[in-house]
């Protein structure tokens, strides 16, 4: 990646405790071409870090236009914090360069793995929740935070199975990661709902056991349902509207953690941006109705 | 322990390993373990083949989506991404097609895939100013033939024994019915990005020899000689004007 002049760097800012929208590539021309004085289409935007690692071209240029008008959060999908073999130094460097350029107000990644023996599998794969894994993931998070020089938020994954070796629930694993590394948490309420349905645990209990003071962001998305006989699997497709039980769970989450930045994600069969704005407005309504406001770094 | 699990999981989702090795480690309600593992397998395989389909849409149209899925899955299993950056995944796909037993009847296909890959590289390449004619005034009439043109970071030249420009053009989404293509013609395609839009242009073979020579570091004089060896009617002046317009080069150095 070439050196970028300071004048080309983007403004740093903070993510407001309001509803944002996941920025998808097909919506970038729309937002990049808005005049400076046009009304903002979202309180803030989140990008997938790995989509912006290229040296140049239209995509980065559009992001630069957009970031001049919106606070940006960088959400990673490729760091593989759960890798038993540790983090890839080259990828840490790529992300560090991106953050230096894009100056995101928030950085987040997942509690999952996607790399083994140098192969990147492009999915957020599950981990056993053991004390061994807690050390591996914690070391990886600390290394990433040291490399970036700042705190990252860790998102709970959607899962379809559990490991027999797990010795603690996911919420405890996350709480201990936050305690051990100083990382924050990104609670994906849809993922909690999906994982609870798939693995037979109680979503409300999960949320009640999350340490409220470390939650810095919430994700909301839609999932799809696959039925086969009386076996049902919820698949985290991000392909539709947030469902009513997830909205109810979101309200319970706000009651527990307070009003924190909340993001609408939609990745497959992506609709017009206005649809995402409508979902964000709905989330904003729940936030406005939640009295308790907390400040998380 | 964690590493063994991850290796077994990788083999299972790539379809190269024994799913029982993973099944023994996990649990799911109602004993639905194999179906739950399949959710991960489907996601991994579909996401990687989707990435390749997005990078090679003309290749996919030529062979059809079902066979493309087989090709792309075979590639993903043998050559999974080495970098978590999907815009650089697929660099070896054209060579893979060239050696795949089931595409040997489509000799032109690897070059079509090379053209598609070059197009992506052009789109994502570093930004740089395009060279324009005014910059040449720094050189005297004796110095200019010895100057070297530096190609723009986004410039790619794809040369083929097949009519790849024609094949690419007639397989665009807006073309409903693909006409017959005369396979006898060799074609070279120049990809450039003066600002952000990728330009894709059929180049004369003489001009292609000129650009290739410049890219290899030849002087302007030697590059012109290479072009004239292909076609003694090569018009250097006209060719350069077009290259300046398209942003083929970014600099000229003594």
Interface residues (C-beta under 8 A of the other chain):
Chain A: X2 X50 X51 X53 X54 X55 X56 X57 X58 X59 X61 X77 X78 X79 X80 X82 X83 X84 X85 X88 X90 X91 X94 X113 X114 X115 X116 X117 X118 X119 X120 X121 X122 X123 X125 X126 X127 X128 X132 X133 X136 X160 X161 X162 X163 X164 X165 X198 X199 X200 X228 X230 X231 X233 X235
Chain B: X1 X2 X3 X5 X6 X7 X9 X10 X13 X14 X25 X26 X27 X28 X29 X30 X32 X33 X35 X36 X37 X39 X40 X43 X44 X47 X48 X51 X80 X81 X82 X83 X84 X85 X86 X87 X123 X124 X125 X126 X127 X128 X153 X154 X193 X196 X197
